[in-house]
Structures are given as structure tokens and as C-alpha cells.
Amino acid sequence: MNKINKELKIESLGFTNDLIFKQVMSTHIEICQELIRRVIPDADVSDIHYVKNEEEIIVGIKEKSVRFDIYAAGDNDRYRYNLEMYQYRPKNIE
């Protein structure tokens, strides 16, 4: 596949693509803040200072770990946000 075809393929990916979602949300804090604001209108997200993709939380040695698509923290870590992207592809109904 040549460079032009690769660029066209990447351009055809939308925001709901896992790779694109994680890249955009983790590198553009203002977009992450806006998404949280739209989902939770009363949230004060102006102080979000930490956004990471694929954040893994390990609770203990015997417990399973949890991995978040996007993990954001604000207000001196008082508030934490977990953003996940899911896609739904309905099957054809005949």
C-alpha cells in the first residue's frame, strides 16, 4: 500500500475508531473537557490536568486489573473521569 492510500485510509477513520478516540482525547485536553461537559453538564472540568489513554489500575495482588480507554483527573485528583468508546453495529433486520 503506498503512502497516499495509507493516508486516505487513516482519513476515513472516524472519531469512534478506538485508535483515533484515544489519540484525540489524550492529546487535546480541551476536547476531553468538552465531551465530559456534554455528558455531565454540571461538571467543572476546567481544572483537568491529567489525561492518559490505556490507564491501568491495579487494586491488589489477587484482584484483576482494570484498563480505561481514557482516564482523566481534575481538582487535585478529587474528581476522576473514565471515558470509554463503544461501537454498536446493528445487524440487518429483514
Backbone bond lengths (Angstrom), bond angles and torsions (degrees), N, CA, C in turn:
res aa  C-N    CA-C-N  psi(-1)  N-CA   C-N-CA  omega(-1)  CA-C   N-CA-C  phi
1 M - - - 1.451 - - 1.536 107.43 -
2 N 1.312 116.35 128.15 1.469 118.67 -179.15 1.528 111.05 -81.13
3 K 1.333 115.37 171.81 1.466 121.62 -174.57 1.526 111.91 -59.90
4 I 1.318 118.19 -40.71 1.473 121.51 -178.72 1.525 110.38 -63.91
5 N 1.330 117.15 -43.74 1.468 120.19 179.35 1.525 111.13 -64.59
6 K 1.343 117.22 -38.70 1.463 120.22 177.65 1.523 110.86 -63.79
7 E 1.339 116.86 -42.69 1.466 120.31 179.34 1.515 111.25 -64.70
8 L 1.335 117.58 -39.88 1.461 120.74 178.08 1.529 110.79 -64.85
9 K 1.316 116.82 -39.19 1.461 120.47 179.36 1.533 109.84 -64.85
10 I 1.334 118.02 -43.94 1.457 121.64 178.63 1.522 110.57 -63.44
11 E 1.334 117.53 -41.78 1.458 121.28 179.32 1.516 112.43 -63.63
12 S 1.335 117.80 -27.02 1.462 120.31 -178.23 1.533 112.05 -79.11
13 L 1.337 116.83 -11.83 1.466 119.76 178.05 1.521 109.44 -73.59
14 G 1.298 116.77 140.12 1.457 120.82 -179.78 1.516 111.94 -99.80
15 F 1.324 115.19 178.99 1.462 122.39 -178.83 1.526 111.87 -62.05
16 T 1.328 117.59 -26.16 1.462 120.26 -178.36 1.523 112.58 -80.34
17 N 1.315 118.29 -6.88 1.454 121.36 174.21 1.529 107.91 -66.05
18 D 1.313 117.47 133.41 1.460 122.62 -174.85 1.530 112.23 -54.80
19 L 1.295 117.29 -48.32 1.465 121.62 -178.83 1.526 111.66 -63.09
20 I 1.326 116.98 -45.60 1.468 121.66 -179.30 1.528 110.09 -65.94
21 F 1.326 117.19 -46.04 1.465 121.33 179.41 1.526 111.36 -55.71
22 K 1.322 116.66 -50.56 1.463 120.72 -178.04 1.525 111.71 -64.52
23 Q 1.318 117.06 -40.95 1.463 120.36 -179.26 1.526 111.36 -65.80
24 V 1.324 116.64 -47.47 1.469 120.72 -178.43 1.526 110.94 -64.70
25 M 1.317 116.87 -47.96 1.463 120.19 -175.62 1.520 112.80 -67.59
26 S 1.327 117.72 -33.22 1.463 119.73 -176.91 1.526 112.88 -85.26
27 T 1.326 118.31 -17.72 1.468 119.93 -178.94 1.524 113.28 -105.96
28 H 1.328 117.40 -13.71 1.470 121.52 -179.45 1.536 108.55 -124.81
29 I 1.323 115.99 87.57 1.469 120.60 -176.36 1.519 111.46 -57.69
30 E 1.339 117.60 -35.36 1.468 119.89 -178.48 1.533 111.89 -63.80
31 I 1.323 117.88 -32.54 1.475 120.84 176.91 1.521 109.20 -72.21
32 C 1.309 116.82 -41.22 1.462 121.26 176.63 1.529 110.21 -59.93
33 Q 1.331 116.55 -44.71 1.471 120.95 178.87 1.529 110.81 -61.18
34 E 1.311 116.79 -43.66 1.467 120.76 -178.37 1.526 111.40 -64.29
35 L 1.315 117.97 -40.82 1.465 120.68 178.42 1.526 110.51 -63.05
36 I 1.323 116.85 -44.98 1.476 120.17 178.21 1.524 109.95 -62.30
37 R 1.336 117.10 -42.11 1.470 121.93 179.24 1.530 111.01 -60.21
38 R 1.318 117.39 -38.53 1.473 120.06 -179.15 1.524 112.21 -72.43
39 V 1.329 116.22 -32.44 1.468 119.96 179.92 1.527 110.98 -82.05
40 I 1.332 116.10 -39.35 1.473 122.16 179.81 1.530 107.12 -123.74
41 P 1.336 117.74 85.02 1.468 121.10 -173.35 1.530 114.49 -56.58
42 D 1.312 119.10 -30.98 1.464 121.37 -177.69 1.527 113.40 -84.31
43 A 1.324 117.84 -4.00 1.462 120.55 -177.57 1.522 110.90 -72.49
44 D 1.323 115.90 134.50 1.461 121.40 174.21 1.522 106.79 -94.24
45 V 1.302 116.58 98.73 1.463 121.48 -174.90 1.521 112.11 -104.07
46 S 1.323 117.03 10.81 1.458 120.11 -176.78 1.526 112.57 -65.73
47 D 1.324 116.83 -19.29 1.456 119.47 -177.22 1.529 114.14 -104.59
48 I 1.326 117.61 15.20 1.466 119.24 177.90 1.527 108.00 -61.32
49 H 1.311 115.43 124.30 1.457 120.57 -176.20 1.519 113.47 -121.86
50 Y 1.308 116.94 -7.92 1.460 120.48 -175.80 1.516 109.03 -136.10
51 V 1.314 116.59 118.52 1.463 121.43 175.88 1.522 106.71 -135.08
52 K 1.326 115.40 125.43 1.454 119.53 -179.37 1.514 109.13 -139.67
53 N 1.339 116.22 142.66 1.457 118.42 174.85 1.524 109.80 -96.48
54 E 1.316 115.24 153.45 1.465 122.98 -179.34 1.531 112.04 56.40
55 E 1.324 116.70 38.53 1.468 121.18 177.38 1.523 109.04 -69.46
56 E 1.307 116.65 128.59 1.455 121.21 179.87 1.527 109.41 -108.64
57 I 1.324 115.98 129.82 1.458 122.65 178.51 1.525 107.19 -112.02
58 I 1.313 116.11 122.84 1.463 121.48 177.92 1.527 106.93 -111.00
59 V 1.328 115.79 116.09 1.457 121.65 -175.20 1.527 110.93 -79.37
60 G 1.297 117.24 -44.73 1.462 121.32 -178.73 1.516 110.75 -160.96
61 I 1.307 116.08 176.77 1.465 120.70 -176.53 1.528 111.68 -66.68
62 K 1.327 117.60 -39.25 1.458 121.12 -174.96 1.529 113.29 -90.69
63 E 1.330 117.51 -13.08 1.455 120.59 -178.01 1.526 110.78 -89.92
64 K 1.301 115.19 157.81 1.456 120.48 175.00 1.519 109.22 -75.83
65 S 1.298 116.08 151.85 1.462 120.10 177.18 1.526 109.64 -87.02
66 V 1.323 115.75 165.05 1.457 122.55 179.08 1.519 107.38 -123.00
67 R 1.323 116.97 137.01 1.458 120.75 178.30 1.532 109.02 -122.06
68 F 1.328 115.76 125.56 1.457 122.35 -178.60 1.528 110.31 -99.79
69 D 1.336 116.34 142.95 1.470 119.70 173.63 1.522 109.11 -59.18
70 I 1.323 116.31 -56.70 1.467 122.63 177.92 1.523 108.20 -132.15
71 Y 1.318 115.62 129.86 1.454 122.66 178.73 1.520 107.02 -121.93
72 A 1.327 116.97 123.78 1.463 121.23 -178.43 1.520 109.21 -128.16
73 A 1.321 116.04 145.70 1.464 121.25 179.57 1.515 109.46 -133.13
74 G 1.331 115.05 145.71 1.456 120.61 179.30 1.506 111.70 -148.42
75 D 1.323 116.14 176.23 1.467 123.95 178.37 1.525 110.80 49.88
76 N 1.332 115.31 57.02 1.472 121.88 -179.51 1.530 111.92 53.90
77 D 1.311 115.45 42.27 1.469 123.90 179.83 1.521 114.18 66.29
78 R 1.331 116.96 13.77 1.467 120.71 176.93 1.526 110.91 -69.45
79 Y 1.342 115.81 -37.89 1.464 120.98 178.68 1.519 108.98 -113.77
80 R 1.327 115.03 137.34 1.464 121.20 178.04 1.518 108.19 -132.02
81 Y 1.300 114.37 141.87 1.462 120.77 -175.81 1.521 109.41 -125.90
82 N 1.319 115.30 137.03 1.456 122.14 175.92 1.527 106.98 -116.87
83 L 1.315 116.26 118.74 1.464 120.81 179.52 1.524 108.94 -112.03
84 E 1.311 115.73 126.97 1.461 121.48 -179.73 1.517 109.06 -124.14
85 M 1.305 116.31 143.30 1.464 121.21 177.30 1.528 108.31 -111.46
86 Y 1.310 114.90 122.78 1.461 121.34 176.08 1.512 108.72 -121.66
87 Q 1.306 115.35 143.48 1.460 120.26 176.48 1.518 108.56 -114.24
88 Y 1.302 114.51 140.31 1.459 120.98 177.01 1.512 108.11 -119.03
89 R 1.294 115.58 122.81 1.464 120.32 178.79 1.530 107.73 -116.23
90 P 1.334 115.91 100.37 1.478 117.65 -178.57 1.524 111.32 -65.71
91 K 1.303 114.89 142.79 1.455 119.86 175.95 1.518 109.20 -79.09
92 N 1.311 115.19 152.62 1.466 119.35 178.40 1.519 109.88 -64.72
93 I 1.306 115.39 130.65 1.464 121.03 177.78 1.517 107.33 -106.02
94 E 1.302 114.90 125.03 1.463 118.79 -179.82 1.488 111.24 -112.34
